[in-house]
Amino acid sequence: MTDNCPNCPRQDVAPVAEHTRGQHISHLYQCPACGHVWSTNRDLGAYGQEAA
Ligand SMILES: [Zn+2]
């Protein structure tokens, strides 16, 4: 799942790492254009997956 760089106009940045914890998934991104690093956290429930 790609994201847009919050620091420059670069779009569709691919995640460099992915971590799942319980119902939450986090992605780590590094912009190839400006080098900015950021992460996102999403709730798996929002994507229709049921908790174990
Ligand atoms: Zn950037």
mmCIF file of the protein (N, C-alpha, C, O) and its ligand, coordinates in Angstrom:
data_MODEL
# 
_entry.id   MODEL 
# 
loop_
_entity.id 
_entity.type 
_entity.pdbx_number_of_molecules 
1 polymer     1 
2 non-polymer 1 
# 
_entity_poly.entity_id                      1 
_entity_poly.type                           'polypeptide(L)' 
_entity_poly.nstd_linkage                   no 
_entity_poly.nstd_monomer                   no 
_entity_poly.pdbx_seq_one_letter_code       MTDNCPNCPRQDVAPVAEHTRGQHISHLYQCPACGHVWSTNRDLGAYGQEAA 
_entity_poly.pdbx_seq_one_letter_code_can   MTDNCPNCPRQDVAPVAEHTRGQHISHLYQCPACGHVWSTNRDLGAYGQEAA 
_entity_poly.pdbx_strand_id                 A 
# 
loop_
_entity_poly_seq.entity_id 
_entity_poly_seq.num 
_entity_poly_seq.mon_id 
_entity_poly_seq.hetero 
1 1  MET n 
1 2  THR n 
1 3  ASP n 
1 4  ASN n 
1 5  CYS n 
1 6  PRO n 
1 7  ASN n 
1 8  CYS n 
1 9  PRO n 
1 10 ARG n 
1 11 GLN n 
1 12 ASP n 
1 13 VAL n 
1 14 ALA n 
1 15 PRO n 
1 16 VAL n 
1 17 ALA n 
1 18 GLU n 
1 19 HIS n 
1 20 THR n 
1 21 ARG n 
1 22 GLY n 
1 23 GLN n 
1 24 HIS n 
1 25 ILE n 
1 26 SER n 
1 27 HIS n 
1 28 LEU n 
1 29 TYR n 
1 30 GLN n 
1 31 CYS n 
1 32 PRO n 
1 33 ALA n 
1 34 CYS n 
1 35 GLY n 
1 36 HIS n 
1 37 VAL n 
1 38 TRP n 
1 39 SER n 
1 40 THR n 
1 41 ASN n 
1 42 ARG n 
1 43 ASP n 
1 44 LEU n 
1 45 GLY n 
1 46 ALA n 
1 47 TYR n 
1 48 GLY n 
1 49 GLN n 
1 50 GLU n 
1 51 ALA n 
1 52 ALA n 
# 
loop_
_struct_asym.id 
_struct_asym.entity_id 
A 1 
B 2 
# 
loop_
_chem_comp.id 
_chem_comp.type 
_chem_comp.mon_nstd_flag 
ALA 'L-peptide linking' y 
ARG 'L-peptide linking' y 
ASN 'L-peptide linking' y 
ASP 'L-peptide linking' y 
CYS 'L-peptide linking' y 
GLN 'L-peptide linking' y 
GLU 'L-peptide linking' y 
GLY 'peptide linking'   y 
HIS 'L-peptide linking' y 
ILE 'L-peptide linking' y 
LEU 'L-peptide linking' y 
MET 'L-peptide linking' y 
PRO 'L-peptide linking' y 
SER 'L-peptide linking' y 
THR 'L-peptide linking' y 
TRP 'L-peptide linking' y 
TYR 'L-peptide linking' y 
VAL 'L-peptide linking' y 
ZN  non-polymer         . 
# 
_pdbx_entity_nonpoly.entity_id   2 
_pdbx_entity_nonpoly.name        ? 
_pdbx_entity_nonpoly.comp_id     ZN 
# 
_pdbx_nonpoly_scheme.asym_id         B 
_pdbx_nonpoly_scheme.entity_id       2 
_pdbx_nonpoly_scheme.mon_id          ZN 
_pdbx_nonpoly_scheme.ndb_seq_num     1 
_pdbx_nonpoly_scheme.pdb_seq_num     101 
_pdbx_nonpoly_scheme.auth_seq_num    101 
_pdbx_nonpoly_scheme.pdb_mon_id      ZN 
_pdbx_nonpoly_scheme.auth_mon_id     ZN 
_pdbx_nonpoly_scheme.pdb_strand_id   A 
_pdbx_nonpoly_scheme.pdb_ins_code    . 
# 
loop_
_atom_site.group_PDB 
_atom_site.id 
_atom_site.type_symbol 
_atom_site.label_atom_id 
_atom_site.label_alt_id 
_atom_site.label_comp_id 
_atom_site.label_asym_id 
_atom_site.label_entity_id 
_atom_site.label_seq_id 
_atom_site.pdbx_PDB_ins_code 
_atom_site.Cartn_x 
_atom_site.Cartn_y 
_atom_site.Cartn_z 
_atom_site.occupancy 
_atom_site.B_iso_or_equiv 
_atom_site.pdbx_formal_charge 
_atom_site.auth_seq_id 
_atom_site.auth_comp_id 
_atom_site.auth_asym_id 
_atom_site.auth_atom_id 
_atom_site.pdbx_PDB_model_num 
ATOM   1   N  N  . MET A 1 1  ? 0.847   -1.190  0.000  1.00 0.00 ? 1   MET A N  1 
ATOM   2   C  CA . MET A 1 1  ? 0.000   0.000   0.000  1.00 0.00 ? 1   MET A CA 1 
ATOM   3   C  C  . MET A 1 1  ? 0.885   1.245   0.000  1.00 0.00 ? 1   MET A C  1 
ATOM   4   O  O  . MET A 1 1  ? 1.634   1.482   0.948  1.00 0.00 ? 1   MET A O  1 
ATOM   5   N  N  . THR A 1 2  ? 0.798   2.010   -1.032 1.00 0.00 ? 2   THR A N  1 
ATOM   6   C  CA . THR A 1 2  ? 1.653   3.175   -1.154 1.00 0.00 ? 2   THR A CA 1 
ATOM   7   C  C  . THR A 1 2  ? 1.035   4.382   -0.442 1.00 0.00 ? 2   THR A C  1 
ATOM   8   O  O  . THR A 1 2  ? -0.156  4.398   -0.130 1.00 0.00 ? 2   THR A O  1 
ATOM   9   N  N  . ASP A 1 3  ? 1.868   5.384   -0.196 1.00 0.00 ? 3   ASP A N  1 
ATOM   10  C  CA . ASP A 1 3  ? 1.400   6.594   0.461  1.00 0.00 ? 3   ASP A CA 1 
ATOM   11  C  C  . ASP A 1 3  ? 2.062   7.785   -0.231 1.00 0.00 ? 3   ASP A C  1 
ATOM   12  O  O  . ASP A 1 3  ? 2.991   7.631   -1.024 1.00 0.00 ? 3   ASP A O  1 
ATOM   13  N  N  . ASN A 1 4  ? 1.566   8.956   0.088  1.00 0.00 ? 4   ASN A N  1 
ATOM   14  C  CA . ASN A 1 4  ? 2.143   10.171  -0.482 1.00 0.00 ? 4   ASN A CA 1 
ATOM   15  C  C  . ASN A 1 4  ? 3.070   10.822  0.533  1.00 0.00 ? 4   ASN A C  1 
ATOM   16  O  O  . ASN A 1 4  ? 2.757   10.881  1.722  1.00 0.00 ? 4   ASN A O  1 
ATOM   17  N  N  . CYS A 1 5  ? 4.201   11.306  0.064  1.00 0.00 ? 5   CYS A N  1 
ATOM   18  C  CA . CYS A 1 5  ? 5.142   11.962  0.971  1.00 0.00 ? 5   CYS A CA 1 
ATOM   19  C  C  . CYS A 1 5  ? 4.509   13.219  1.552  1.00 0.00 ? 5   CYS A C  1 
ATOM   20  O  O  . CYS A 1 5  ? 3.983   14.053  0.814  1.00 0.00 ? 5   CYS A O  1 
ATOM   21  N  N  . PRO A 1 6  ? 4.560   13.359  2.901  1.00 0.00 ? 6   PRO A N  1 
ATOM   22  C  CA . PRO A 1 6  ? 4.008   14.558  3.533  1.00 0.00 ? 6   PRO A CA 1 
ATOM   23  C  C  . PRO A 1 6  ? 4.959   15.754  3.462  1.00 0.00 ? 6   PRO A C  1 
ATOM   24  O  O  . PRO A 1 6  ? 4.611   16.859  3.877  1.00 0.00 ? 6   PRO A O  1 
ATOM   25  N  N  . ASN A 1 7  ? 6.157   15.522  2.935  1.00 0.00 ? 7   ASN A N  1 
ATOM   26  C  CA . ASN A 1 7  ? 7.194   16.558  2.960  1.00 0.00 ? 7   ASN A CA 1 
ATOM   27  C  C  . ASN A 1 7  ? 7.502   17.140  1.594  1.00 0.00 ? 7   ASN A C  1 
ATOM   28  O  O  . ASN A 1 7  ? 8.159   18.176  1.490  1.00 0.00 ? 7   ASN A O  1 
ATOM   29  N  N  . CYS A 1 8  ? 7.028   16.475  0.541  1.00 0.00 ? 8   CYS A N  1 
ATOM   30  C  CA . CYS A 1 8  ? 7.263   16.953  -0.816 1.00 0.00 ? 8   CYS A CA 1 
ATOM   31  C  C  . CYS A 1 8  ? 6.166   16.386  -1.718 1.00 0.00 ? 8   CYS A C  1 
ATOM   32  O  O  . CYS A 1 8  ? 5.367   15.572  -1.255 1.00 0.00 ? 8   CYS A O  1 
ATOM   33  N  N  . PRO A 1 9  ? 6.102   16.784  -2.974 1.00 0.00 ? 9   PRO A N  1 
ATOM   34  C  CA . PRO A 1 9  ? 4.997   16.354  -3.849 1.00 0.00 ? 9   PRO A CA 1 
ATOM   35  C  C  . PRO A 1 9  ? 5.056   14.898  -4.294 1.00 0.00 ? 9   PRO A C  1 
ATOM   36  O  O  . PRO A 1 9  ? 4.167   14.450  -5.018 1.00 0.00 ? 9   PRO A O  1 
ATOM   37  N  N  . ARG A 1 10 ? 6.075   14.145  -3.882 1.00 0.00 ? 10  ARG A N  1 
ATOM   38  C  CA . ARG A 1 10 ? 6.202   12.761  -4.321 1.00 0.00 ? 10  ARG A CA 1 
ATOM   39  C  C  . ARG A 1 10 ? 4.990   11.927  -3.911 1.00 0.00 ? 10  ARG A C  1 
ATOM   40  O  O  . ARG A 1 10 ? 4.524   12.002  -2.774 1.00 0.00 ? 10  ARG A O  1 
ATOM   41  N  N  . GLN A 1 11 ? 4.489   11.132  -4.857 1.00 0.00 ? 11  GLN A N  1 
ATOM   42  C  CA . GLN A 1 11 ? 3.335   10.287  -4.574 1.00 0.00 ? 11  GLN A CA 1 
ATOM   43  C  C  . GLN A 1 11 ? 3.683   8.824   -4.826 1.00 0.00 ? 11  GLN A C  1 
ATOM   44  O  O  . GLN A 1 11 ? 4.698   8.506   -5.446 1.00 0.00 ? 11  GLN A O  1 
ATOM   45  N  N  . ASP A 1 12 ? 2.808   7.935   -4.326 1.00 0.00 ? 12  ASP A N  1 
ATOM   46  C  CA . ASP A 1 12 ? 2.955   6.498   -4.556 1.00 0.00 ? 12  ASP A CA 1 
ATOM   47  C  C  . ASP A 1 12 ? 4.292   5.964   -4.053 1.00 0.00 ? 12  ASP A C  1 
ATOM   48  O  O  . ASP A 1 12 ? 4.971   5.206   -4.746 1.00 0.00 ? 12  ASP A O  1 
ATOM   49  N  N  . VAL A 1 13 ? 4.659   6.368   -2.844 1.00 0.00 ? 13  VAL A N  1 
ATOM   50  C  CA . VAL A 1 13 ? 5.876   5.856   -2.215 1.00 0.00 ? 13  VAL A CA 1 
ATOM   51  C  C  . VAL A 1 13 ? 5.569   4.484   -1.608 1.00 0.00 ? 13  VAL A C  1 
ATOM   52  O  O  . VAL A 1 13 ? 4.615   4.333   -0.844 1.00 0.00 ? 13  VAL A O  1 
ATOM   53  N  N  . ALA A 1 14 ? 6.381   3.494   -1.955 1.00 0.00 ? 14  ALA A N  1 
ATOM   54  C  CA . ALA A 1 14 ? 6.174   2.143   -1.442 1.00 0.00 ? 14  ALA A CA 1 
ATOM   55  C  C  . ALA A 1 14 ? 6.750   2.015   -0.037 1.00 0.00 ? 14  ALA A C  1 
ATOM   56  O  O  . ALA A 1 14 ? 7.779   2.622   0.258  1.00 0.00 ? 14  ALA A O  1 
ATOM   57  N  N  . PRO A 1 15 ? 6.111   1.240   0.836  1.00 0.00 ? 15  PRO A N  1 
ATOM   58  C  CA . PRO A 1 15 ? 6.618   1.066   2.200  1.00 0.00 ? 15  PRO A CA 1 
ATOM   59  C  C  . PRO A 1 15 ? 7.927   0.284   2.212  1.00 0.00 ? 15  PRO A C  1 
ATOM   60  O  O  . PRO A 1 15 ? 8.131   -0.610  1.390  1.00 0.00 ? 15  PRO A O  1 
ATOM   61  N  N  . VAL A 1 16 ? 8.801   0.622   3.137  1.00 0.00 ? 16  VAL A N  1 
ATOM   62  C  CA . VAL A 1 16 ? 10.075  -0.085  3.280  1.00 0.00 ? 16  VAL A CA 1 
ATOM   63  C  C  . VAL A 1 16 ? 9.992   -1.144  4.376  1.00 0.00 ? 16  VAL A C  1 
ATOM   64  O  O  . VAL A 1 16 ? 10.846  -2.026  4.469  1.00 0.00 ? 16  VAL A O  1 
ATOM   65  N  N  . ALA A 1 17 ? 8.952   -1.046  5.203  1.00 0.00 ? 17  ALA A N  1 
ATOM   66  C  CA . ALA A 1 17 ? 8.765   -2.038  6.257  1.00 0.00 ? 17  ALA A CA 1 
ATOM   67  C  C  . ALA A 1 17 ? 7.293   -2.095  6.638  1.00 0.00 ? 17  ALA A C  1 
ATOM   68  O  O  . ALA A 1 17 ? 6.556   -1.118  6.504  1.00 0.00 ? 17  ALA A O  1 
ATOM   69  N  N  . GLU A 1 18 ? 6.887   -3.264  7.115  1.00 0.00 ? 18  GLU A N  1 
ATOM   70  C  CA . GLU A 1 18 ? 5.497   -3.449  7.512  1.00 0.00 ? 18  GLU A CA 1 
ATOM   71  C  C  . GLU A 1 18 ? 5.464   -4.238  8.813  1.00 0.00 ? 18  GLU A C  1 
ATOM   72  O  O  . GLU A 1 18 ? 6.138   -5.258  8.953  1.00 0.00 ? 18  GLU A O  1 
ATOM   73  N  N  . HIS A 1 19 ? 4.669   -3.751  9.762  1.00 0.00 ? 19  HIS A N  1 
ATOM   74  C  CA . HIS A 1 19 ? 4.567   -4.441  11.042 1.00 0.00 ? 19  HIS A CA 1 
ATOM   75  C  C  . HIS A 1 19 ? 3.095   -4.600  11.397 1.00 0.00 ? 19  HIS A C  1 
ATOM   76  O  O  . HIS A 1 19 ? 2.305   -3.664  11.276 1.00 0.00 ? 19  HIS A O  1 
ATOM   77  N  N  . THR A 1 20 ? 2.750   -5.789  11.834 1.00 0.00 ? 20  THR A N  1 
ATOM   78  C  CA . THR A 1 20 ? 1.378   -6.048  12.255 1.00 0.00 ? 20  THR A CA 1 
ATOM   79  C  C  . THR A 1 20 ? 1.359   -6.334  13.750 1.00 0.00 ? 20  THR A C  1 
ATOM   80  O  O  . THR A 1 20 ? 2.139   -7.138  14.260 1.00 0.00 ? 20  THR A O  1 
ATOM   81  N  N  . ARG A 1 21 ? 0.455   -5.660  14.432 1.00 0.00 ? 21  ARG A N  1 
ATOM   82  C  CA . ARG A 1 21 ? 0.299   -5.906  15.860 1.00 0.00 ? 21  ARG A CA 1 
ATOM   83  C  C  . ARG A 1 21 ? -1.181  -5.957  16.170 1.00 0.00 ? 21  ARG A C  1 
ATOM   84  O  O  . ARG A 1 21 ? -1.871  -4.939  16.117 1.00 0.00 ? 21  ARG A O  1 
ATOM   85  N  N  . GLY A 1 22 ? -1.666  -7.145  16.494 1.00 0.00 ? 22  GLY A N  1 
ATOM   86  C  CA . GLY A 1 22 ? -3.086  -7.283  16.773 1.00 0.00 ? 22  GLY A CA 1 
ATOM   87  C  C  . GLY A 1 22 ? -3.899  -6.887  15.554 1.00 0.00 ? 22  GLY A C  1 
ATOM   88  O  O  . GLY A 1 22 ? -3.710  -7.421  14.461 1.00 0.00 ? 22  GLY A O  1 
ATOM   89  N  N  . GLN A 1 23 ? -4.795  -5.955  15.757 1.00 0.00 ? 23  GLN A N  1 
ATOM   90  C  CA . GLN A 1 23 ? -5.657  -5.502  14.666 1.00 0.00 ? 23  GLN A CA 1 
ATOM   91  C  C  . GLN A 1 23 ? -5.080  -4.316  13.912 1.00 0.00 ? 23  GLN A C  1 
ATOM   92  O  O  . GLN A 1 23 ? -5.708  -3.790  12.993 1.00 0.00 ? 23  GLN A O  1 
ATOM   93  N  N  . HIS A 1 24 ? -3.891  -3.900  14.301 1.00 0.00 ? 24  HIS A N  1 
ATOM   94  C  CA . HIS A 1 24 ? -3.311  -2.724  13.670 1.00 0.00 ? 24  HIS A CA 1 
ATOM   95  C  C  . HIS A 1 24 ? -2.097  -3.090  12.830 1.00 0.00 ? 24  HIS A C  1 
ATOM   96  O  O  . HIS A 1 24 ? -1.296  -3.952  13.192 1.00 0.00 ? 24  HIS A O  1 
ATOM   97  N  N  . ILE A 1 25 ? -1.988  -2.412  11.708 1.00 0.00 ? 25  ILE A N  1 
ATOM   98  C  CA . ILE A 1 25 ? -0.827  -2.626  10.846 1.00 0.00 ? 25  ILE A CA 1 
ATOM   99  C  C  . ILE A 1 25 ? -0.161  -1.283  10.604 1.00 0.00 ? 25  ILE A C  1 
ATOM   100 O  O  . ILE A 1 25 ? -0.820  -0.281  10.327 1.00 0.00 ? 25  ILE A O  1 
ATOM   101 N  N  . SER A 1 26 ? 1.152   -1.286  10.716 1.00 0.00 ? 26  SER A N  1 
ATOM   102 C  CA . SER A 1 26 ? 1.890   -0.049  10.489 1.00 0.00 ? 26  SER A CA 1 
ATOM   103 C  C  . SER A 1 26 ? 2.848   -0.221  9.320  1.00 0.00 ? 26  SER A C  1 
ATOM   104 O  O  . SER A 1 26 ? 3.440   -1.284  9.134  1.00 0.00 ? 26  SER A O  1 
ATOM   105 N  N  . HIS A 1 27 ? 2.987   0.826   8.549  1.00 0.00 ? 27  HIS A N  1 
ATOM   106 C  CA . HIS A 1 27 ? 3.917   0.833   7.434  1.00 0.00 ? 27  HIS A CA 1 
ATOM   107 C  C  . HIS A 1 27 ? 4.928   1.956   7.649  1.00 0.00 ? 27  HIS A C  1 
ATOM   108 O  O  . HIS A 1 27 ? 4.591   3.066   8.059  1.00 0.00 ? 27  HIS A O  1 
ATOM   109 N  N  . LEU A 1 28 ? 6.184   1.615   7.353  1.00 0.00 ? 28  LEU A N  1 
ATOM   110 C  CA . LEU A 1 28 ? 7.242   2.623   7.424  1.00 0.00 ? 28  LEU A CA 1 
ATOM   111 C  C  . LEU A 1 28 ? 7.627   3.004   6.003  1.00 0.00 ? 28  LEU A C  1 
ATOM   112 O  O  . LEU A 1 28 ? 7.839   2.144   5.149  1.00 0.00 ? 28  LEU A O  1 
ATOM   113 N  N  . TYR A 1 29 ? 7.713   4.291   5.770  1.00 0.00 ? 29  TYR A N  1 
ATOM   114 C  CA . TYR A 1 29 ? 8.027   4.794   4.432  1.00 0.00 ? 29  TYR A CA 1 
ATOM   115 C  C  . TYR A 1 29 ? 9.273   5.674   4.472  1.00 0.00 ? 29  TYR A C  1 
ATOM   116 O  O  . TYR A 1 29 ? 9.531   6.368   5.456  1.00 0.00 ? 29  TYR A O  1 
ATOM   117 N  N  . GLN A 1 30 ? 10.033  5.631   3.389  1.00 0.00 ? 30  GLN A N  1 
ATOM   118 C  CA . GLN A 1 30 ? 11.098  6.606   3.196  1.00 0.00 ? 30  GLN A CA 1 
ATOM   119 C  C  . GLN A 1 30 ? 10.975  7.139   1.780  1.00 0.00 ? 30  GLN A C  1 
ATOM   120 O  O  . GLN A 1 30 ? 11.021  6.380   0.811  1.00 0.00 ? 30  GLN A O  1 
ATOM   121 N  N  . CYS A 1 31 ? 10.819  8.443   1.670  1.00 0.00 ? 31  CYS A N  1 
ATOM   122 C  CA . CYS A 1 31 ? 10.643  9.068   0.364  1.00 0.00 ? 31  CYS A CA 1 
ATOM   123 C  C  . CYS A 1 31 ? 11.936  8.981   -0.454 1.00 0.00 ? 31  CYS A C  1 
ATOM   124 O  O  . CYS A 1 31 ? 12.994  9.401   0.014  1.00 0.00 ? 31  CYS A O  1 
ATOM   125 N  N  . PRO A 1 32 ? 11.855  8.437   -1.676 1.00 0.00 ? 32  PRO A N  1 
ATOM   126 C  CA . PRO A 1 32 ? 13.049  8.350   -2.525 1.00 0.00 ? 32  PRO A CA 1 
ATOM   127 C  C  . PRO A 1 32 ? 13.451  9.701   -3.100 1.00 0.00 ? 32  PRO A C  1 
ATOM   128 O  O  . PRO A 1 32 ? 14.556  9.855   -3.622 1.00 0.00 ? 32  PRO A O  1 
ATOM   129 N  N  . ALA A 1 33 ? 12.568  10.666  -3.005 1.00 0.00 ? 33  ALA A N  1 
ATOM   130 C  CA . ALA A 1 33 ? 12.863  11.981  -3.579 1.00 0.00 ? 33  ALA A CA 1 
ATOM   131 C  C  . ALA A 1 33 ? 13.569  12.896  -2.584 1.00 0.00 ? 33  ALA A C  1 
ATOM   132 O  O  . ALA A 1 33 ? 14.568  13.530  -2.924 1.00 0.00 ? 33  ALA A O  1 
ATOM   133 N  N  . CYS A 1 34 ? 13.047  12.969  -1.344 1.00 0.00 ? 34  CYS A N  1 
ATOM   134 C  CA . CYS A 1 34 ? 13.595  13.916  -0.373 1.00 0.00 ? 34  CYS A CA 1 
ATOM   135 C  C  . CYS A 1 34 ? 14.187  13.229  0.855  1.00 0.00 ? 34  CYS A C  1 
ATOM   136 O  O  . CYS A 1 34 ? 14.852  13.876  1.663  1.00 0.00 ? 34  CYS A O  1 
ATOM   137 N  N  . GLY A 1 35 ? 13.949  11.914  1.003  1.00 0.00 ? 35  GLY A N  1 
ATOM   138 C  CA . GLY A 1 35 ? 14.532  11.182  2.115  1.00 0.00 ? 35  GLY A CA 1 
ATOM   139 C  C  . GLY A 1 35 ? 13.729  11.239  3.398  1.00 0.00 ? 35  GLY A C  1 
ATOM   140 O  O  . GLY A 1 35 ? 14.141  10.682  4.416  1.00 0.00 ? 35  GLY A O  1 
ATOM   141 N  N  . HIS A 1 36 ? 12.597  11.899  3.362  1.00 0.00 ? 36  HIS A N  1 
ATOM   142 C  CA . HIS A 1 36 ? 11.754  11.999  4.555  1.00 0.00 ? 36  HIS A CA 1 
ATOM   143 C  C  . HIS A 1 36 ? 11.242  10.615  4.959  1.00 0.00 ? 36  HIS A C  1 
ATOM   144 O  O  . HIS A 1 36 ? 10.868  9.806   4.110  1.00 0.00 ? 36  HIS A O  1 
ATOM   145 N  N  . VAL A 1 37 ? 11.232  10.362  6.261  1.00 0.00 ? 37  VAL A N  1 
ATOM   146 C  CA . VAL A 1 37 ? 10.751  9.084   6.788  1.00 0.00 ? 37  VAL A CA 1 
ATOM   147 C  C  . VAL A 1 37 ? 9.486   9.328   7.596  1.00 0.00 ? 37  VAL A C  1 
ATOM   148 O  O  . VAL A 1 37 ? 9.422   10.243  8.417  1.00 0.00 ? 37  VAL A O  1 
ATOM   149 N  N  . TRP A 1 38 ? 8.490   8.501   7.351  1.00 0.00 ? 38  TRP A N  1 
ATOM   150 C  CA . TRP A 1 38 ? 7.261   8.591   8.142  1.00 0.00 ? 38  TRP A CA 1 
ATOM   151 C  C  . TRP A 1 38 ? 6.615   7.221   8.215  1.00 0.00 ? 38  TRP A C  1 
ATOM   152 O  O  . TRP A 1 38 ? 6.992   6.295   7.497  1.00 0.00 ? 38  TRP A O  1 
ATOM   153 N  N  . SER A 1 39 ? 5.640   7.114   9.093  1.00 0.00 ? 39  SER A N  1 
ATOM   154 C  CA . SER A 1 39 ? 4.952   5.841   9.239  1.00 0.00 ? 39  SER A CA 1 
ATOM   155 C  C  . SER A 1 39 ? 3.458   6.074   9.318  1.00 0.00 ? 39  SER A C  1 
ATOM   156 O  O  . SER A 1 39 ? 2.992   7.158   9.670  1.00 0.00 ? 39  SER A O  1 
ATOM   157 N  N  . THR A 1 40 ? 2.721   5.033   8.981  1.00 0.00 ? 40  THR A N  1 
ATOM   158 C  CA . THR A 1 40 ? 1.273   5.106   9.076  1.00 0.00 ? 40  THR A CA 1 
ATOM   159 C  C  . THR A 1 40 ? 0.775   3.936   9.914  1.00 0.00 ? 40  THR A C  1 
ATOM   160 O  O  . THR A 1 40 ? 1.404   2.879   9.956  1.00 0.00 ? 40  THR A O  1 
ATOM   161 N  N  . ASN A 1 41 ? -0.327  4.128   10.560 1.00 0.00 ? 41  ASN A N  1 
ATOM   162 C  CA . ASN A 1 41 ? -0.954  3.053   11.327 1.00 0.00 ? 41  ASN A CA 1 
ATOM   163 C  C  . ASN A 1 41 ? -2.393  2.903   10.849 1.00 0.00 ? 41  ASN A C  1 
ATOM   164 O  O  . ASN A 1 41 ? -3.144  3.873   10.758 1.00 0.00 ? 41  ASN A O  1 
ATOM   165 N  N  . ARG A 1 42 ? -2.752  1.663   10.548 1.00 0.00 ? 42  ARG A N  1 
ATOM   166 C  CA . ARG A 1 42 ? -4.106  1.418   10.075 1.00 0.00 ? 42  ARG A CA 1 
ATOM   167 C  C  . ARG A 1 42 ? -4.740  0.307   10.902 1.00 0.00 ? 42  ARG A C  1 
ATOM   168 O  O  . ARG A 1 42 ? -4.063  -0.566  11.445 1.00 0.00 ? 42  ARG A O  1 
ATOM   169 N  N  . ASP A 1 43 ? -6.057  0.373   10.976 1.00 0.00 ? 43  ASP A N  1 
ATOM   170 C  CA . ASP A 1 43 ? -6.817  -0.658  11.670 1.00 0.00 ? 43  ASP A CA 1 
ATOM   171 C  C  . ASP A 1 43 ? -7.260  -1.686  10.647 1.00 0.00 ? 43  ASP A C  1 
ATOM   172 O  O  . ASP A 1 43 ? -7.970  -1.363  9.695  1.00 0.00 ? 43  ASP A O  1 
ATOM   173 N  N  . LEU A 1 44 ? -6.837  -2.927  10.849 1.00 0.00 ? 44  LEU A N  1 
ATOM   174 C  CA . LEU A 1 44 ? -7.200  -3.981  9.908  1.00 0.00 ? 44  LEU A CA 1 
ATOM   175 C  C  . LEU A 1 44 ? -8.706  -4.151  9.809  1.00 0.00 ? 44  LEU A C  1 
ATOM   176 O  O  . LEU A 1 44 ? -9.215  -4.591  8.778  1.00 0.00 ? 44  LEU A O  1 
ATOM   177 N  N  . GLY A 1 45 ? -9.422  -3.806  10.871 1.00 0.00 ? 45  GLY A N  1 
ATOM   178 C  CA . GLY A 1 45 ? -10.868 -3.938  10.866 1.00 0.00 ? 45  GLY A CA 1 
ATOM   179 C  C  . GLY A 1 45 ? -11.511 -3.116  9.771  1.00 0.00 ? 45  GLY A C  1 
ATOM   180 O  O  . GLY A 1 45 ? -12.588 -3.453  9.278  1.00 0.00 ? 45  GLY A O  1 
ATOM   181 N  N  . ALA A 1 46 ? -10.835 -2.017  9.384  1.00 0.00 ? 46  ALA A N  1 
ATOM   182 C  CA . ALA A 1 46 ? -11.369 -1.143  8.347  1.00 0.00 ? 46  ALA A CA 1 
ATOM   183 C  C  . ALA A 1 46 ? -11.287 -1.796  6.973  1.00 0.00 ? 46  ALA A C  1 
ATOM   184 O  O  . ALA A 1 46 ? -11.890 -1.318  6.013  1.00 0.00 ? 46  ALA A O  1 
ATOM   185 N  N  . TYR A 1 47 ? -10.538 -2.887  6.887  1.00 0.00 ? 47  TYR A N  1 
ATOM   186 C  CA . TYR A 1 47 ? -10.397 -3.567  5.596  1.00 0.00 ? 47  TYR A CA 1 
ATOM   187 C  C  . TYR A 1 47 ? -11.150 -4.888  5.584  1.00 0.00 ? 47  TYR A C  1 
ATOM   188 O  O  . TYR A 1 47 ? -10.936 -5.722  4.705  1.00 0.00 ? 47  TYR A O  1 
ATOM   189 N  N  . GLY A 1 48 ? -12.018 -5.075  6.545  1.00 0.00 ? 48  GLY A N  1 
ATOM   190 C  CA . GLY A 1 48 ? -12.905 -6.222  6.518  1.00 0.00 ? 48  GLY A CA 1 
ATOM   191 C  C  . GLY A 1 48 ? -12.295 -7.509  7.027  1.00 0.00 ? 48  GLY A C  1 
ATOM   192 O  O  . GLY A 1 48 ? -12.872 -8.580  6.838  1.00 0.00 ? 48  GLY A O  1 
ATOM   193 N  N  . GLN A 1 49 ? -11.130 -7.430  7.674  1.00 0.00 ? 49  GLN A N  1 
ATOM   194 C  CA . GLN A 1 49 ? -10.539 -8.638  8.218  1.00 0.00 ? 49  GLN A CA 1 
ATOM   195 C  C  . GLN A 1 49 ? -10.979 -8.807  9.674  1.00 0.00 ? 49  GLN A C  1 
ATOM   196 O  O  . GLN A 1 49 ? -10.974 -7.853  10.452 1.00 0.00 ? 49  GLN A O  1 
ATOM   197 N  N  . GLU A 1 50 ? -11.351 -10.010 10.017 1.00 0.00 ? 50  GLU A N  1 
ATOM   198 C  CA . GLU A 1 50 ? -11.809 -10.268 11.366 1.00 0.00 ? 50  GLU A CA 1 
ATOM   199 C  C  . GLU A 1 50 ? -10.634 -10.586 12.289 1.00 0.00 ? 50  GLU A C  1 
ATOM   200 O  O  . GLU A 1 50 ? -9.648  -11.194 11.872 1.00 0.00 ? 50  GLU A O  1 
ATOM   201 N  N  . ALA A 1 51 ? -10.752 -10.173 13.525 1.00 0.00 ? 51  ALA A N  1 
ATOM   202 C  CA . ALA A 1 51 ? -9.715  -10.477 14.504 1.00 0.00 ? 51  ALA A CA 1 
ATOM   203 C  C  . ALA A 1 51 ? -9.754  -11.955 14.850 1.00 0.00 ? 51  ALA A C  1 
ATOM   204 O  O  . ALA A 1 51 ? -10.821 -12.569 14.877 1.00 0.00 ? 51  ALA A O  1 
ATOM   205 N  N  . ALA A 1 52 ? -8.598  -12.516 15.112 1.00 0.00 ? 52  ALA A N  1 
ATOM   206 C  CA . ALA A 1 52 ? -8.529  -13.937 15.448 1.00 0.00 ? 52  ALA A CA 1 
ATOM   207 C  C  . ALA A 1 52 ? -9.073  -14.161 16.853 1.00 0.00 ? 52  ALA A C  1 
ATOM   208 O  O  . ALA A 1 52 ? -9.104  -15.295 17.329 1.00 0.00 ? 52  ALA A O  1 
HETATM 209 ZN ZN . ZN  B 2 .  ? 9.434   13.448  -0.158 1.00 0.00 2 101 ZN  A ZN 1 
# 
